[in-house]
Amino acid sequence: MLKVSEESLVESVNERVVVILRKNEEGEVVEKVDLSGIMLRILPEAFGKIKGLIVLNLSHNHLQAIPDSIAELKKLVELDVSSNLLEFLPDSIGLLINLKILNLSGNKLTALPESISLCRSLVELDASFNNLVCLPTNMSYGLINLEKLLIHLNKIRFLPASIGEMKSLRYLDVHFNELHGLPQSIGKLTNLEYLNIGSNFNDMTQIPETVGNLVNLTELDLSNNQIRELPYSFCRLEKLTKLNVDQNPIVVPPFEVVNQGTEAVKEFMAKRWLELVEEQQKNMAETQNQQAQTGWIAWGASLLNNVVEVSESVAGYFGLGKAPRASWLDQQ
């Protein structure tokens, strides 16, 4: 009885697909197709002939592959193939030059094709809940309009150094992976507003100083890692309002400061930054007494001047007053 029921369902699905293809052949404009949740196993190559298709929803089916003919859907803007059985994507997907939203979540993908970097119109990419171990090296150079990248619940061990080229990125979620850290280039994502790198557990032990360049960041999740110290540059995250560092062996800032909230953490790190600057000033002053080469002193003073300018900016923001300026800096 079950077999008969399943066969009748498959037949019904096939009829639904045939009806859509027939409408297209008869000249009817087909812009949106929703075939979600119907146990679809195969998408016919003929779907590539629906030239006017803009939105295609194939989610929650049993698809194991996407036909190469998908590349013929030049007007496609949104493609949802989430919750299927896909193990790979065709290279031809890179020809979808108008694609803005691509949902690949909940499949069995171990890699994304390099050609995905050619989908330059992409604004949102969801590849979460797969088996990805890395991202295509050149993906970041092509996806310059990408604003939202969801790659959580994978097995990714590192982000490519080129991640910083995604200058439009506003939302990045890489929680529940196997990340060993973040590349220095993460600081180039100056439009980033949300960053979640939580639950990378024993693999994630530190945050690069460049995170302080994420001046538009409002929410940061570092929970469930092995981070012991936040970088001094943390105090520059002026727009940060929500910080989660739960389940980390945090030493800097102290636990009692963390418990006081995000603003308390930023103020503490600002003071630590100023203390560091003062120590550098002191060391430079002592060095002056030991060095007779004027050229070297001028170079060192110039370098420190830059540090002092940054520290004064930080101090001004938090109302801490200016860091003491060594008198010898004005004797060049």
KOLMIGU-510358 format. One record per residue (C-alpha): residue in three letters; x, y, z. Coordinates in steps of 0.05 Angstrom, whole numbers, plus 5000, padded with zeros to 4 digits. Each point is the difference from the previous one (the first is absolute). Last residue first. Example, Ala and Ser with C-alpha at 12.3 -4.5 7.8 and 13.67 -1.06 7.14 Angstrom:
% KOLMIGU-510358
SER527349795143
ALA497349315013
END
This chain:
% KOLMIGU-510358
GLN625663495350
GLN498850275070
ASP492449915002
LEU500449255009
TRP505050115056
SER494450265044
ALA496649325003
ARG492550084989
PRO495549755056
ALA494049634969
LYS494350484989
GLY493849995043
LEU496049385016
GLY493550234969
PHE498949354963
TYR500250314931
GLY505550495018
ALA504549455027
VAL499449604936
SER501750604957
GLU505750175046
SER502649294994
VAL499850034924
GLU503950654999
VAL505049715049
VAL501349404956
ASN501350454940
ASN504750435042
LEU503749365019
LEU502249884928
SER502350724992
ALA503949965065
GLY503549374978
TRP502150314933
ALA502450635033
ILE503949605052
TRP503449584946
GLY502150624961
THR502750335063
GLN504949445013
ALA502550085071
GLN495949455032
GLN500049815074
ASN496250605028
GLN495049954944
THR498849275017
GLU497350205068
ALA495050474966
MET498049464951
ASN498649515057
LYS495850515037
GLN496050164938
GLN498949264987
GLU497549915072
GLU495350594991
VAL497349694936
LEU498749335035
GLU496550355057
LEU495650354949
TRP498149344968
ARG498449705067
LYS495550595015
ALA496449904934
MET499349255015
PHE496550155065
GLU495450504967
LYS498149514946
VAL498649455051
ALA495850465043
GLU495950214940
THR498749274981
GLY497449775068
GLN501550015074
ASN501249255000
VAL506050084954
VAL503150475051
GLU499349485056
PHE503049464956
PRO506350404989
PRO501350314931
VAL504649664985
VAL499749325035
ILE494549674959
PRO499749245004
ASN494150014952
GLN493049725013
ASP496350664989
VAL503450544959
ASN493750314972
LEU500250744981
LYS494150454981
THR500550754992
LEU506150094955
LYS499750674965
GLU506650275029
LEU504149384983
ARG506550375012
CYS500949725070
PHE501149314970
SER506750244974
TYR503249745065
PRO498449294977
LEU495349565042
GLU503649495042
ARG498949275020
ILE496049744941
GLN498649255004
ASN493250004965
ASN492849925021
SER497750724989
LEU503450514954
ASP493650344976
LEU500750714976
GLU494350504987
THR500450734979
LEU506050004953
ASN500550644960
VAL507350165019
LEU502649314983
ASN507250265003
GLY500949745071
VAL499549304972
THR507050144973
GLU503049815067
PRO498749274982
ILE495549575046
GLN502749405038
THR498949285020
MET495049714951
ASP501449264989
ASN497849765069
PHE492750214990
ASN497950284932
SER493550155035
GLY499550744986
ILE502850364939
ASN493950454991
LEU501250684968
TYR494550534988
GLU500950714974
LEU505549924949
ASN501050624957
THR507450055017
LEU501649304976
LYS507450174993
GLY501349775071
ILE498749284980
SER506650064960
GLN503949775061
PRO497049304989
LEU495549725055
GLY501749415044
HIS500449245003
LEU492949934973
GLU496849325009
ASN492850204987
PHE494050135045
HIS499550754988
VAL502050314933
ASP494750544993
LEU501950644962
TYR495150584990
ARG501850674969
LEU504549804942
SER500850544947
LYS507650005002
MET500649264985
GLU507450104986
GLY501849855072
ILE498249274991
SER506249964955
ALA504049705057
PRO495649384992
LEU496049795062
PHE502749415038
ARG497949325027
ILE493049954970
LYS496249395024
ASN492950274991
LEU494550245047
HIS500750734982
ILE501450254929
LEU495150584995
LEU502650594959
LYS495850644994
GLU502050634963
LEU503249724936
ASN501250544949
ILE507449854991
LEU498849264988
GLY505549924949
TYR506350145040
SER497249635061
MET498849364962
ASN507349954977
THR502349505052
PRO493649584998
LEU497649895072
CYS502449455046
VAL497849365035
LEU492750014978
ASN495749445027
ASN493350354998
PHE495750365051
SER501150714974
ALA501150184927
ASP495750635001
LEU502250534950
GLU496850694998
VAL501650594954
LEU502449614939
SER500650444939
ARG507249784986
CYS498149274989
LEU506949894969
SER503049815067
ILE495449394999
SER504649734945
GLU504949755053
PRO494849475017
LEU497849945073
ALA502649425041
THR497849425044
LEU492650104984
LYS495349525035
ASN493850445004
GLY496550415053
SER501550704975
LEU501050164926
ASN496050644997
LEU502250484945
ILE497350724996
LYS502350514949
LEU500749604936
ASN500750474940
ILE506549694972
LEU497649285005
LEU505949764959
GLY503849785062
ILE494949465011
SER503149654939
ASP505249695046
PRO494549535023
LEU498949965076
PHE502249425043
GLU497449505052
LEU492750214996
LEU495149615043
ASN494750535010
SER498350485056
SER501650654964
VAL499550064924
ASP497550724999
LEU501850424940
GLU498450754994
VAL501650484944
LEU499549564939
LYS500050424936
LYS505549604965
LEU496749335012
GLU504549644950
ALA505049835054
ILE494949535032
SER501249564938
ASP505849695039
PRO494849595038
ILE499850055077
ALA501649365037
GLN497849565057
LEU493050285007
HIS495749695054
ASN495650605016
HIS499550535054
SER501850604957
LEU499050054924
ASN497950734998
LEU501550364934
VAL499050764993
ILE501450404937
LEU498349524943
GLY499250344933
LYS504449524961
ILE496249375021
LYS504349584953
GLY504849805055
PHE494449615032
ALA500749514941
GLU505949685036
PRO494949685045
LEU500550095076
ILE500449325032
ARG498149735069
LEU494050455018
MET497149785067
ILE494750554996
GLY502650485053
SER501750594956
LEU498150034926
ASP498750754998
VAL501050314931
LYS499950754988
GLU500950374934
VAL496349564950
VAL497550414940
GLU495349574959
GLY502749844931
GLU497149314991
GLU506849705015
ASN500250355067
LYS493149755019
ARG502249304980
LEU506150025045
ILE495850205060
VAL494849464985
VAL505549484993
VAL502850175068
ARG493349925033
GLU498849354963
ASN506749735024
VAL498150175071
SER493349644994
GLU503449394972
VAL504950015058
LEU494150045048
SER496449424965
GLU506349585006
GLU500650165074
SER492749815013
VAL500749354961
LYS506349835040
LEU496650155066
MET494249534982
END
